Amino acid sequence: MAAPRTPIVAGNWKMNLDRSRGVALATAVAGRRGEAAGVELVLCPPAVYVLPVAEALAKAGGDVAVGGQNASDKESGAFTGEVAPAMLLDLGCRYVILGHSERRTLYGETDAVVNSKTKAALAAGLVPIVCVGETLAEREAGRTTAVVTEQINGSLAGLDAASLEKTVVAYEPVWAIGTGKVATPEQAQEVHATIRGLLAGLSSAATAARVRIQYGGSVKPDNAAELAACPDIDGALVGGASLKADDFLAIAKAFAGRKA
């Protein structure tokens, strides 16, 4: 039988906050970390604030992790504006979000690009949070499974079992991000179960059972408990609600004590 999956709740701050507010938010979350005992917490600030946030979390104590919002697939070189995975690791990051829908839609990142970045992150010692999800048009056309299948198979191609087990997958229906809409627990669970089946196809059922799959898409304190009750939802990738300590911790608390 597979070991229990520790829930993971990550806050994607996107391009928000300044240094002082980011440090204050990180300090507040770390100070109340006990409210979400048993849940792994990750804060993902803009790249320019990774170091002060990491320092604030270290000063506050506890085990709240830091993550990047993106990373290059290159180790170093003439890539102006890019950040290498090893650089994030050097600043104290443990995680990195890859393939977020905004990176895919606004900056043209393909599954092949996400796959290359995922492999680079793993090689550097980071845990990738790999995002997949369909648009509203794709859902309404009945293409959710086809889109997610293509993204999972492409973004995670070539990963061995050990690498897959280290990877976190985030299902984020694009139509629910920042819109106030949220997939019903039944809709979310259905796709999460599909993803776990796809992971089994890439490796084995035993490996798939150990991979953590988050839900992302307008997660809020008032819908987190319903999502947490779903057997294949192992946490949340939180956007807007992660900018307030009360909301972020309330979401994390919903997953406390839940191990699949």
DASUL-V123538 format. One record per residue. N is the residue number from 1. SS is DSSP state (alpha for helix, beta for strand, coil for the rest). OMEGA is omega as a letter, one per 30 degrees, with the letter a starting at -180 (none if undefined). NEAR is the number of other ideal C-beta (glycine too) atoms within 8 Angstrom. Layout:
n	ss	omega	near
N	SS	OMEGA	NEAR
N	SS	OMEGA	NEAR
This chain:
n	ss	omega	near
1	coil	a	1
2	coil	l	7
3	coil	l	4
4	coil	l	6
5	coil	l	12
6	beta	l	10
7	coil	l	15
8	beta	l	13
9	beta	a	17
10	beta	l	20
11	beta	l	13
12	beta	a	13
13	coil	a	14
14	coil	a	8
15	coil	a	4
16	coil	l	6
17	coil	l	10
18	coil	a	6
19	alpha	a	7
20	alpha	l	6
21	alpha	l	8
22	alpha	l	15
23	alpha	l	12
24	alpha	l	8
25	alpha	l	13
26	alpha	l	15
27	alpha	l	12
28	alpha	l	9
29	alpha	a	15
30	alpha	a	13
31	alpha	a	7
32	coil	a	9
33	alpha	a	11
34	alpha	l	5
35	alpha	a	9
36	alpha	l	13
37	coil	l	7
38	coil	l	9
39	coil	l	14
40	beta	a	10
41	beta	l	15
42	beta	l	15
43	beta	a	17
44	beta	l	13
45	coil	l	13
46	coil	a	12
47	alpha	a	10
48	alpha	a	4
49	alpha	a	13
50	alpha	a	15
51	alpha	l	8
52	alpha	l	10
53	alpha	l	14
54	alpha	l	12
55	alpha	l	9
56	alpha	l	12
57	alpha	l	15
58	alpha	l	8
59	alpha	a	7
60	alpha	a	11
61	coil	a	5
62	coil	a	7
63	coil	l	6
64	coil	a	13
65	beta	l	11
66	beta	l	16
67	beta	l	14
68	beta	l	14
69	coil	a	13
70	coil	l	10
71	coil	l	14
72	coil	l	10
73	coil	l	8
74	coil	a	9
75	coil	a	8
76	coil	l	4
77	coil	a	5
78	coil	a	3
79	coil	a	7
80	coil	l	4
81	coil	a	3
82	coil	l	7
83	coil	a	9
84	coil	l	13
85	alpha	a	15
86	alpha	l	9
87	alpha	l	8
88	alpha	l	16
89	alpha	a	11
90	alpha	l	6
91	coil	l	10
92	coil	l	12
93	coil	l	14
94	coil	a	9
95	beta	l	16
96	beta	l	16
97	beta	a	17
98	beta	l	16
99	coil	l	15
100	coil	a	12
101	alpha	l	10
102	alpha	l	9
103	alpha	a	11
104	alpha	a	13
105	alpha	a	7
106	alpha	a	6
107	alpha	l	7
108	coil	l	5
109	coil	l	8
110	coil	l	8
111	alpha	l	12
112	alpha	l	7
113	alpha	l	9
114	alpha	l	15
115	alpha	l	13
116	alpha	l	9
117	alpha	l	14
118	alpha	l	16
119	alpha	l	12
120	alpha	l	15
121	alpha	l	14
122	alpha	a	13
123	alpha	a	7
124	alpha	a	12
125	coil	l	7
126	coil	l	15
127	beta	l	10
128	beta	l	15
129	beta	a	17
130	beta	a	14
131	beta	l	16
132	beta	l	13
133	coil	a	13
134	coil	l	11
135	coil	l	8
136	alpha	a	7
137	alpha	l	6
138	alpha	l	10
139	alpha	a	12
140	alpha	l	6
141	coil	l	6
142	coil	a	5
143	coil	a	9
144	alpha	a	11
145	alpha	a	8
146	alpha	a	7
147	alpha	a	12
148	alpha	l	16
149	alpha	l	10
150	alpha	a	9
151	alpha	l	12
152	alpha	a	14
153	alpha	a	11
154	alpha	a	12
155	alpha	a	14
156	coil	a	15
157	coil	l	9
158	coil	l	5
159	coil	l	12
160	coil	a	6
161	alpha	a	8
162	alpha	l	6
163	alpha	l	10
164	alpha	a	15
165	alpha	l	9
166	alpha	a	8
167	coil	l	15
168	beta	l	15
169	beta	l	16
170	beta	l	15
171	beta	a	16
172	beta	l	15
173	coil	a	15
174	alpha	a	12
175	alpha	a	11
176	alpha	a	11
177	coil	l	13
178	coil	a	6
179	coil	a	7
180	coil	l	5
181	coil	l	8
182	coil	l	10
183	coil	l	11
184	coil	l	6
185	alpha	a	10
186	alpha	l	6
187	alpha	a	9
188	alpha	a	15
189	alpha	l	12
190	alpha	a	8
191	alpha	l	14
192	alpha	l	14
193	alpha	l	9
194	alpha	l	11
195	alpha	l	15
196	alpha	l	13
197	alpha	l	9
198	alpha	l	12
199	alpha	l	15
200	alpha	l	11
201	alpha	l	6
202	alpha	a	11
203	coil	l	11
204	coil	l	7
205	alpha	a	6
206	alpha	l	7
207	alpha	a	13
208	alpha	a	13
209	coil	a	9
210	coil	a	9
211	coil	l	14
212	beta	a	11
213	beta	l	14
214	beta	l	17
215	beta	l	16
216	beta	a	15
217	coil	a	14
218	coil	l	13
219	coil	a	15
220	coil	l	10
221	alpha	a	10
222	alpha	l	4
223	alpha	a	10
224	alpha	a	14
225	alpha	l	7
226	alpha	l	8
227	alpha	a	14
228	alpha	a	11
229	coil	a	7
230	coil	a	11
231	coil	a	5
232	coil	l	11
233	coil	a	14
234	coil	a	12
235	beta	a	15
236	beta	l	15
237	beta	a	15
238	beta	l	14
239	coil	a	12
240	alpha	a	7
241	alpha	l	12
242	alpha	a	13
243	alpha	l	11
244	coil	a	8
245	alpha	a	9
246	alpha	a	7
247	alpha	a	12
248	alpha	a	15
249	alpha	l	12
250	alpha	l	10
251	alpha	l	16
252	alpha	a	14
253	alpha	l	10
254	alpha	a	11
255	alpha	a	16
256	coil	l	12
257	coil	a	6
258	coil	l	9
259	beta	a	8
260	coil	none	7
